[in-house]
Amino acid sequence: QVQPVESGGGLVQAGGSLRLSCAASGRTFSSDVMGWFRQPPGKEREFVAAITWGGGITYYADSVKGRFTISRENAKNTVYLQMNSLRPEDTAVYYCAVDRPPGGTYYEPKSYDSWGQGTQVTVSS
């Protein structure tokens, strides 16, 4: 089983940038989908971005399109989330997750099989 581990969260001012990393321990497969989700205080977990491990196809939530970029580095079994032009509403705990075959809907948390422990991102105004 693949276990994701997030890192890179922190406190940043509005307009700033952060890069989150997700290291996947264990063997990954080209059919895996790696996703980033976030959970703002008092709200439900929501989809942020996803990438297919093999083909590198990317998906984004409308709220982050043009500001966030998801990428992968296969040699390091690591997925990144580059977050630019951060806003206070981006404040949340960010989670990395793995969706293994047969797979599900990339934007639904219930489709994912393994989750990291989360990393806090706080954007001050």
C-alpha positions, 0 to 999 in steps of 0.5 A, spaced: 500 500 500 502 506 498 502 511 504 503 519 502 506 524 506 505 531 506 510 537 507 511 544 506 505 548 509 506 554 513 504 561 514 504 566 508 502 573 506 496 574 501 499 574 494 505 569 496 507 562 494 508 556 497 510 549 495 507 543 498 510 536 497 507 529 497 512 523 498 509 516 496 512 511 500 511 504 496 510 502 489 506 506 485 503 505 478 502 508 472 494 508 473 494 511 480 492 518 481 495 523 486 490 528 488 490 534 493 485 536 497 484 541 503 479 542 509 478 549 511 476 550 518 469 548 519 468 546 512 468 539 508 474 537 505 474 539 498 478 537 491 484 542 489 488 538 484 489 531 481 495 528 476 495 521 473 502 518 475 503 515 468 501 520 463 501 526 467 494 529 466 492 534 470 485 536 473 484 543 477 478 546 481 476 552 478 478 556 485 485 554 484 486 554 476 491 559 474 494 560 481 496 552 483 500 547 479 500 540 480 506 536 478 510 529 479 517 527 479 517 520 478 524 518 480 522 521 487 515 518 487 513 525 489 508 530 487 508 537 488 503 543 489 506 549 487 501 555 490 502 562 487 498 568 488 495 565 495 489 568 498 486 568 505 481 563 503 486 558 501 487 557 508 486 550 510 489 543 512 492 540 505 491 533 504 495 528 499 491 522 497 492 516 492 487 513 488 488 506 485 485 502 480 479 501 479 479 508 480 473 513 481 472 520 480 478 524 481 474 530 485 471 526 490 474 524 496 471 517 497 475 515 491 481 515 494 484 509 498 490 512 502 491 519 505 496 523 508 496 526 515 495 533 512 499 540 512 497 546 515 497 552 510 495 559 513 494 565 508 494 572 512 491 578 509 
